[in-house]
Amino acid sequence: FFIRPVSFQDPEKREEYIERLKKNHERKMILQDKQKEEQMRLYQAKKERESRQKQDLKEQMKKYS
């Protein structure tokens, strides 16, 4: 059995790698937040549209009653 010696990373490269990981994570979190906001906006728009349709239906029912 041959055991390879442990190779140490250059501290500068290691820091760059850690920074890239942090930036990628931040970017993902920002995208997730934007997606959640968009979903909430779509949900609110759908609820408003449904309530308007119900209101219109009630008004039409009153006209023909």
Backbone as JSON, one array per atom type, in Angstrom:
{
  "sequence": "FFIRPVSFQDPEKREEYIERLKKNHERKMILQDKQKEEQMRLYQAKKERESRQKQDLKEQMKKYS",
  "N": [[0.83, -1.19, 0.0], [0.53, 2.1, -0.92], [0.67, 5.22, 0.44], [-0.56, 8.31, -0.28], [0.98, 11.41, 0.24], [-0.38, 14.03, 2.25], [-1.68, 16.71, 0.56], [-1.37, 20.11, 0.81], [-3.47, 22.9, 0.51], [-2.94, 25.98, -1.12], [-3.17, 28.8, 0.88], [-4.23, 31.18, -0.16], [-5.6, 30.37, -2.48], [-7.44, 28.77, -1.27], [-8.94, 30.62, 0.21], [-10.03, 32.08, -1.93], [-11.63, 30.12, -3.05], [-13.45, 29.67, -0.95], [-14.67, 32.19, -0.9], [-15.89, 32.19, -3.43], [-17.74, 30.12, -3.01], [-19.34, 31.32, -1.03], [-20.37, 33.53, -2.46], [-21.82, 32.22, -4.46], [-23.71, 30.92, -2.88], [-25.03, 33.13, -1.74], [-26.1, 34.24, -4.09], [-27.87, 32.21, -4.84], [-29.64, 32.32, -2.68], [-30.72, 34.88, -2.99], [-32.01, 34.54, -5.44], [-33.9, 32.61, -4.69], [-35.41, 34.11, -2.88], [-36.47, 36.05, -4.61], [-38.01, 34.39, -6.24], [-39.88, 33.46, -4.38], [-41.14, 35.87, -3.74], [-42.29, 36.44, -6.24], [-44.03, 34.26, -6.49], [-45.75, 34.8, -4.35], [-46.81, 37.23, -5.22], [-48.17, 36.4, -7.53], [-50.01, 34.69, -6.34], [-51.48, 36.49, -4.77], [-52.57, 38.09, -6.8], [-54.17, 36.21, -8.06], [-56.01, 35.64, -6.0], [-57.25, 38.16, -5.75], [-58.4, 38.39, -8.3], [-60.21, 36.25, -8.23], [-61.88, 37.1, -6.13], [-62.94, 39.4, -7.27], [-64.36, 38.25, -9.39], [-66.28, 36.8, -7.96], [-67.64, 38.91, -6.75], [-68.65, 40.24, -9.01], [-70.34, 38.24, -9.95], [-72.2, 38.11, -7.86], [-73.35, 40.66, -8.11], [-74.54, 40.42, -10.63], [-76.38, 38.45, -10.06], [-78.06, 39.83, -8.32], [-79.18, 41.67, -10.08], [-80.84, 40.1, -11.68], [-82.6, 39.05, -9.89]],
  "CA": [[0.0, 0.0, 0.0], [1.22, 3.39, -0.95], [-0.18, 6.3, 0.94], [-0.15, 9.6, -0.83], [1.11, 12.44, 1.29], [-1.43, 15.03, 2.25], [-1.26, 17.93, -0.14], [-2.02, 21.27, 1.42], [-3.86, 23.94, -0.43], [-2.41, 27.33, -0.92], [-4.19, 29.55, 1.64], [-4.87, 32.18, -1.02], [-6.56, 29.65, -3.31], [-8.5, 28.3, -0.38], [-9.79, 31.79, 0.48], [-10.78, 32.37, -3.16], [-12.65, 29.08, -3.16], [-14.47, 29.95, 0.06], [-15.39, 33.38, -1.36], [-16.78, 31.77, -4.52], [-18.85, 29.38, -2.41], [-20.22, 32.29, -0.36], [-21.08, 34.31, -3.48], [-22.81, 31.33, -5.08], [-24.78, 30.72, -1.91], [-25.79, 34.38, -1.68], [-26.86, 34.36, -5.34], [-28.98, 31.26, -4.75], [-30.6, 32.82, -1.7], [-31.4, 36.02, -3.62], [-32.93, 33.99, -6.44], [-35.01, 31.98, -3.98], [-36.25, 35.19, -2.35], [-37.21, 36.63, -5.74], [-39.02, 33.42, -6.66], [-40.93, 33.47, -3.37], [-41.89, 37.11, -3.93], [-43.08, 36.29, -7.45], [-45.12, 33.34, -6.18], [-46.71, 35.52, -3.5], [-47.49, 38.22, -6.06], [-49.11, 35.66, -8.37], [-51.07, 34.19, -5.46], [-52.32, 37.64, -4.42], [-53.3, 38.47, -8.01], [-55.21, 35.2, -8.27], [-57.05, 35.85, -4.99], [-57.98, 39.37, -6.12], [-59.2, 38.08, -9.48], [-61.32, 35.4, -7.79], [-62.83, 37.89, -5.34], [-63.65, 40.27, -8.23], [-65.32, 37.42, -10.12], [-67.39, 36.52, -7.04], [-68.39, 40.15, -6.59], [-69.39, 40.45, -10.26], [-71.41, 37.25, -10.0], [-73.22, 38.54, -6.9], [-74.04, 41.81, -8.7], [-75.4, 39.92, -11.71], [-77.49, 37.72, -9.43], [-78.97, 40.84, -7.79], [-79.89, 42.27, -11.21], [-81.85, 39.18, -12.21], [-83.48, 38.56, -8.83]],
  "C": [[0.86, 1.25, 0.0], [0.25, 4.46, -0.49], [0.34, 7.61, 0.38], [-0.02, 10.61, 0.3], [-0.01, 13.47, 1.15], [-0.92, 16.26, 1.54], [-2.05, 19.1, 0.43], [-2.32, 22.3, 0.36], [-3.18, 25.25, -0.08], [-3.5, 28.14, -0.21], [-4.93, 30.59, 0.79], [-5.94, 31.52, -1.9], [-7.74, 29.18, -2.47], [-9.48, 29.44, -0.07], [-10.64, 32.15, -0.74], [-11.92, 31.37, -3.32], [-13.79, 29.34, -2.18], [-15.31, 31.16, -0.35], [-16.35, 33.03, -2.48], [-17.98, 31.01, -3.98], [-19.85, 30.33, -1.76], [-21.04, 33.08, -1.38], [-22.15, 33.47, -4.15], [-23.99, 31.11, -4.15], [-25.66, 31.97, -1.81], [-26.66, 34.55, -2.92], [-28.07, 33.43, -5.32], [-30.06, 31.77, -3.81], [-31.39, 34.0, -2.27], [-32.41, 35.53, -4.64], [-34.14, 33.34, -5.77], [-35.96, 33.03, -3.42], [-37.09, 35.82, -3.46], [-38.31, 35.69, -6.21], [-40.18, 33.39, -5.67], [-41.79, 34.72, -3.51], [-42.8, 37.01, -5.15], [-44.27, 35.36, -7.21], [-46.19, 34.02, -5.33], [-47.49, 36.54, -4.32], [-48.53, 37.54, -6.94], [-50.29, 35.15, -7.54], [-52.03, 35.33, -5.11], [-53.17, 38.07, -5.62], [-54.44, 37.48, -8.26], [-56.34, 35.39, -7.28], [-57.9, 37.08, -5.33], [-58.9, 39.11, -7.3], [-60.42, 37.24, -9.1], [-62.35, 36.21, -7.0], [-63.61, 38.84, -6.25], [-64.7, 39.48, -8.99], [-66.52, 37.1, -9.24], [-68.27, 37.74, -6.88], [-69.23, 40.42, -7.83], [-70.56, 39.49, -10.35], [-72.54, 37.64, -9.06], [-74.03, 39.71, -7.46], [-74.97, 41.37, -9.81], [-76.6, 39.18, -11.15], [-78.52, 38.71, -8.89], [-79.8, 41.46, -8.92], [-81.06, 41.39, -11.65], [-82.78, 38.63, -11.13], [-84.74, 39.36, -8.76]]
}
